[in-house]
Amino acid sequence: MRTWGYYLPVLALWAALAVKLPALLKWRDPLVRSVCLVLALAGASFLFGAPTTISFVNGATGIANLSGPLVYVIISGYSAACLLLILQWRGGPEDHVRRVSRRWALGYAALVTALVVLFALGDAPVERRTDFDTYYARTPWIGQMVLLYLLGHMTAAVASTVLCRRWAGQVQGWLRAGLYTMTVGWLLNLSFSGLKLAAVAARWSGRDWDALSSVVAPGFVGLAAVCVTSGILLPLVAPRLEATWRTLHTWRRLAPLWRELSAAADRPLAAAIPWYSTPRVHLVRREAGIEDGLALLRPYLNDAVRTRAQDRASAYGHGPAQAEVIGQAAMIAAAARAVERTPPLPASAPAAPPPSARDALIGVARALHTSPVVAEFRNTPTERARL
């Protein structure tokens, strides 16, 4: 894998971590801790696993191949953080979750300690930036360190796959999609470890399968990181994005009614807000302006216009509910034209109040934009429309 193939995931993962930084204020929340640790350690594993960084760390410390155990420790920590995240996320009896989480944490703490001790006992004088695993596979202590690291990573991959797959069958929506995505990611992680273990085992038997470890496996771990991280973020981010999209969609659908009322008003319907305000703020402003505009039109609204337009819509084949919406829209359109007359003409009958519910306003806005009945009444001279 090329150098940029290591550093691009670092930028993506730590950008996601930056988005979650405000949540660090809730550091006591185990779920927040786990998410932040997963993102931080995933980015660190790519950063310190890049050949350029490996060379820099080895040169800066003066210890040949120090990057080897350093990367192993980071990846082992990442594996443990993912397991803890899944356990905290799934929930259950608090004592059970705490007990199981403590066992996994202690197990991987022991694993990390063993990796450091084995490296200290072994001798790896020749720097190997891309094939450390296979080059030292038969070296006393170092070979055991490599094997222990791979078995620890495979254990986390199997456990996470099983947990995600079982949990996915019990939930729905974005959480289920995220869990299935994480399952794919951990299967790719398992493939990464399996390929490296196969290459190491080949060295034990005197064969050279180093390409599996140094060329093929890194591609799997890159995809795995994308899938696991996406699976974690999907249930956290997607509902917010979905809500934002719905807000923007509603804001856009109300545009015809907003334009109709703005053209009839002699002043802005709502106070100006910065363009960078949240979609929710823009929608609230538009709804408040529409309410203000309908209040301005109230003296000009006429039930006779609404009734005639509703009858016309029914004659065109619209159902009762849609015909009523078209009648409301035609009454508002005629009233907007009648605003040009001051004072307002006396109504032939008390006007029904305009709709105020959001769905009703959206229906009126759509009718203003698409209904030929509304266009007919909008283009009818005011005097005829008021009769």
ChimeraX attribute file (.defattr): number of C-alpha atoms within 10 A of each C-alpha:
attribute: neighborCount
match mode: 1-to-1
recipient: residues
	/A:1	15
	/A:2	10
	/A:3	13
	/A:4	10
	/A:5	14
	/A:6	22
	/A:7	19
	/A:8	13
	/A:9	21
	/A:10	22
	/A:11	14
	/A:12	15
	/A:13	23
	/A:14	18
	/A:15	15
	/A:16	18
	/A:17	20
	/A:18	14
	/A:19	9
	/A:20	16
	/A:21	13
	/A:22	10
	/A:23	15
	/A:24	13
	/A:25	10
	/A:26	12
	/A:27	13
	/A:28	9
	/A:29	12
	/A:30	14
	/A:31	19
	/A:32	20
	/A:33	18
	/A:34	23
	/A:35	22
	/A:36	23
	/A:37	20
	/A:38	26
	/A:39	27
	/A:40	20
	/A:41	23
	/A:42	26
	/A:43	27
	/A:44	21
	/A:45	23
	/A:46	25
	/A:47	21
	/A:48	23
	/A:49	24
	/A:50	23
	/A:51	19
	/A:52	13
	/A:53	18
	/A:54	24
	/A:55	18
	/A:56	14
	/A:57	18
	/A:58	17
	/A:59	15
	/A:60	10
	/A:61	11
	/A:62	10
	/A:63	13
	/A:64	19
	/A:65	23
	/A:66	20
	/A:67	26
	/A:68	26
	/A:69	21
	/A:70	19
	/A:71	19
	/A:72	25
	/A:73	23
	/A:74	21
	/A:75	22
	/A:76	24
	/A:77	23
	/A:78	25
	/A:79	25
	/A:80	25
	/A:81	26
	/A:82	26
	/A:83	24
	/A:84	27
	/A:85	24
	/A:86	20
	/A:87	21
	/A:88	21
	/A:89	16
	/A:90	13
	/A:91	13
	/A:92	11
	/A:93	7
	/A:94	9
	/A:95	9
	/A:96	12
	/A:97	17
	/A:98	15
	/A:99	11
	/A:100	14
	/A:101	20
	/A:102	13
	/A:103	12
	/A:104	16
	/A:105	17
	/A:106	13
	/A:107	14
	/A:108	22
	/A:109	16
	/A:110	11
	/A:111	20
	/A:112	23
	/A:113	12
	/A:114	17
	/A:115	25
	/A:116	16
	/A:117	15
	/A:118	19
	/A:119	21
	/A:120	14
	/A:121	11
	/A:122	16
	/A:123	15
	/A:124	21
	/A:125	9
	/A:126	11
	/A:127	19
	/A:128	19
	/A:129	19
	/A:130	19
	/A:131	16
	/A:132	21
	/A:133	25
	/A:134	28
	/A:135	17
	/A:136	22
	/A:137	23
	/A:138	18
	/A:139	15
	/A:140	15
	/A:141	20
	/A:142	25
	/A:143	22
	/A:144	19
	/A:145	27
	/A:146	27
	/A:147	19
	/A:148	18
	/A:149	22
	/A:150	22
	/A:151	15
	/A:152	21
	/A:153	24
	/A:154	22
	/A:155	15
	/A:156	24
	/A:157	25
	/A:158	15
	/A:159	13
	/A:160	26
	/A:161	23
	/A:162	14
	/A:163	17
	/A:164	23
	/A:165	18
	/A:166	13
	/A:167	17
	/A:168	18
	/A:169	11
	/A:170	8
	/A:171	12
	/A:172	12
	/A:173	10
	/A:174	17
	/A:175	20
	/A:176	20
	/A:177	18
	/A:178	25
	/A:179	30
	/A:180	22
	/A:181	22
	/A:182	27
	/A:183	25
	/A:184	20
	/A:185	27
	/A:186	28
	/A:187	20
	/A:188	23
	/A:189	29
	/A:190	23
	/A:191	18
	/A:192	25
	/A:193	25
	/A:194	19
	/A:195	22
	/A:196	26
	/A:197	22
	/A:198	16
	/A:199	23
	/A:200	28
	/A:201	18
	/A:202	16
	/A:203	19
	/A:204	14
	/A:205	9
	/A:206	10
	/A:207	11
	/A:208	14
	/A:209	17
	/A:210	22
	/A:211	14
	/A:212	19
	/A:213	23
	/A:214	20
	/A:215	14
	/A:216	15
	/A:217	21
	/A:218	23
	/A:219	14
	/A:220	19
	/A:221	20
	/A:222	19
	/A:223	16
	/A:224	24
	/A:225	23
	/A:226	17
	/A:227	24
	/A:228	27
	/A:229	22
	/A:230	21
	/A:231	23
	/A:232	23
	/A:233	18
	/A:234	21
	/A:235	17
	/A:236	14
	/A:237	12
	/A:238	14
	/A:239	14
	/A:240	12
	/A:241	12
	/A:242	11
	/A:243	13
	/A:244	15
	/A:245	13
	/A:246	14
	/A:247	19
	/A:248	16
	/A:249	13
	/A:250	17
	/A:251	20
	/A:252	15
	/A:253	18
	/A:254	22
	/A:255	18
	/A:256	18
	/A:257	27
	/A:258	21
	/A:259	13
	/A:260	19
	/A:261	25
	/A:262	18
	/A:263	15
	/A:264	19
	/A:265	18
	/A:266	10
	/A:267	9
	/A:268	13
	/A:269	23
	/A:270	17
	/A:271	9
	/A:272	9
	/A:273	10
	/A:274	8
	/A:275	8
	/A:276	8
	/A:277	9
	/A:278	12
	/A:279	19
	/A:280	15
	/A:281	14
	/A:282	19
	/A:283	18
	/A:284	14
	/A:285	18
	/A:286	21
	/A:287	22
	/A:288	15
	/A:289	19
	/A:290	24
	/A:291	19
	/A:292	16
	/A:293	24
	/A:294	25
	/A:295	13
	/A:296	19
	/A:297	23
	/A:298	17
	/A:299	18
	/A:300	24
	/A:301	32
	/A:302	27
	/A:303	19
	/A:304	19
	/A:305	27
	/A:306	27
	/A:307	18
	/A:308	17
	/A:309	25
	/A:310	28
	/A:311	17
	/A:312	17
	/A:313	23
	/A:314	18
	/A:315	11
	/A:316	11
	/A:317	10
	/A:318	15
	/A:319	12
	/A:320	13
	/A:321	11
	/A:322	17
	/A:323	24
	/A:324	21
	/A:325	25
	/A:326	32
	/A:327	29
	/A:328	31
	/A:329	32
	/A:330	32
	/A:331	31
	/A:332	29
	/A:333	25
	/A:334	29
	/A:335	28
	/A:336	25
	/A:337	21
	/A:338	24
	/A:339	20
	/A:340	12
	/A:341	10
	/A:342	7
	/A:343	10
	/A:344	15
	/A:345	16
	/A:346	13
	/A:347	16
	/A:348	12
	/A:349	11
	/A:350	12
	/A:351	17
	/A:352	13
	/A:353	13
	/A:354	19
	/A:355	17
	/A:356	13
	/A:357	9
	/A:358	12
	/A:359	12
	/A:360	14
	/A:361	22
	/A:362	22
	/A:363	22
	/A:364	28
	/A:365	24
	/A:366	19
	/A:367	24
	/A:368	25
	/A:369	17
	/A:370	12
	/A:371	16
	/A:372	14
	/A:373	21
	/A:374	28
	/A:375	17
	/A:376	13
	/A:377	25
	/A:378	22
	/A:379	12
	/A:380	14
	/A:381	12
	/A:382	19
	/A:383	9
	/A:384	10
	/A:385	21
	/A:386	21
	/A:387	11
